[in-house]
Amino acid sequence: MAKKYYLTATLSDGYVKTIGPTALGFTHYWRIVAELGNGKTEVFWGHAKSLAEARKKHSAARDAATQRGWRDFAFEVVELERTPG
């Protein structure tokens, strides 16, 4: 059985997200904070196995903003920190 560990992402606004325990090889965490047409906010997030994979979500966010009528959105990618599980 693969050794499990926790993954922690700390975003620029101080938000901390912990994932795990997991044995999967995720390296980056991404987050989209969308401002909806009605003024409300919605958050989408995920993890990826590479920085390149995580950055691809930015173009998907631009498409979603157009399709769903978001007023604006913020996209951020951070590296995950691995700690023993």
C-alpha positions as CSV (number, residue, x, y, z in Angstrom):
1,M,0.0,0.0,0.0
2,A,1.3,3.4,-0.9
3,K,2.3,5.8,1.9
4,K,-0.3,8.5,2.4
5,Y,0.3,12.2,3.1
6,Y,-1.5,15.5,3.3
7,L,-1.3,18.3,0.8
8,T,-1.7,21.9,1.9
9,A,-2.2,24.9,-0.3
10,T,-1.9,28.5,1.1
11,L,-3.4,31.1,-1.2
12,S,-2.4,34.8,-1.4
13,D,-5.5,35.9,0.6
14,G,-4.5,33.6,3.5
15,Y,-7.0,30.8,2.7
16,V,-5.5,27.4,3.5
17,K,-6.9,24.2,1.9
18,T,-5.8,20.8,3.1
19,I,-6.3,17.7,0.9
20,G,-5.8,14.1,2.1
21,P,-4.8,11.8,3.3
22,T,-3.8,10.8,-0.3
23,A,-1.1,8.9,-2.1
24,L,-1.8,10.6,-5.4
25,G,0.9,12.8,-7.0
26,F,-0.8,16.2,-7.0
27,T,1.6,19.1,-7.1
28,H,-0.6,22.2,-7.6
29,Y,-3.9,23.6,-6.4
30,W,-6.0,26.0,-8.5
31,R,-8.9,28.2,-7.5
32,I,-11.4,30.4,-9.5
33,V,-13.4,33.0,-7.6
34,A,-16.2,34.1,-10.0
35,E,-18.3,37.2,-9.5
36,L,-21.7,36.2,-10.9
37,G,-24.1,38.5,-12.8
38,N,-26.3,38.8,-9.8
39,G,-23.4,40.1,-7.6
40,K,-22.9,36.8,-5.8
41,T,-19.6,34.9,-5.7
42,E,-19.0,31.3,-6.5
43,V,-15.7,29.4,-5.9
44,F,-14.4,26.5,-8.0
45,W,-11.2,24.6,-7.1
46,G,-9.2,21.6,-7.9
47,H,-5.7,20.0,-7.9
48,A,-3.4,19.0,-10.7
49,K,-0.4,16.8,-11.2
50,S,1.7,19.6,-12.8
51,L,1.8,23.4,-13.1
52,A,1.0,23.2,-16.8
53,E,-2.1,21.1,-16.1
54,A,-3.3,23.6,-13.5
55,R,-2.7,26.6,-15.7
56,K,-4.9,25.1,-18.4
57,K,-7.9,25.8,-16.1
58,H,-7.4,29.5,-16.7
59,S,-8.5,29.3,-20.3
60,A,-11.4,27.2,-19.2
61,A,-12.3,29.9,-16.7
62,R,-12.3,32.5,-19.5
63,D,-14.7,30.3,-21.5
64,A,-16.9,29.8,-18.5
65,A,-17.0,33.5,-17.8
66,T,-18.4,34.1,-21.3
67,Q,-20.8,31.2,-21.3
68,R,-22.2,31.8,-17.8
69,G,-22.2,35.6,-17.8
70,W,-19.7,36.2,-15.0
71,R,-18.9,39.8,-14.3
72,D,-15.3,39.0,-13.4
73,F,-13.2,36.2,-12.0
74,A,-9.9,35.7,-10.2
75,F,-7.7,32.7,-11.0
76,E,-4.8,31.5,-8.8
77,V,-2.5,28.5,-8.8
78,V,-0.2,27.6,-5.9
79,E,2.2,24.8,-5.2
80,L,1.0,22.1,-2.8
81,E,3.1,21.4,0.3
82,R,3.4,17.7,1.3
83,T,3.3,16.7,5.0
84,P,3.3,13.2,6.5
85,G,-0.1,11.5,6.9
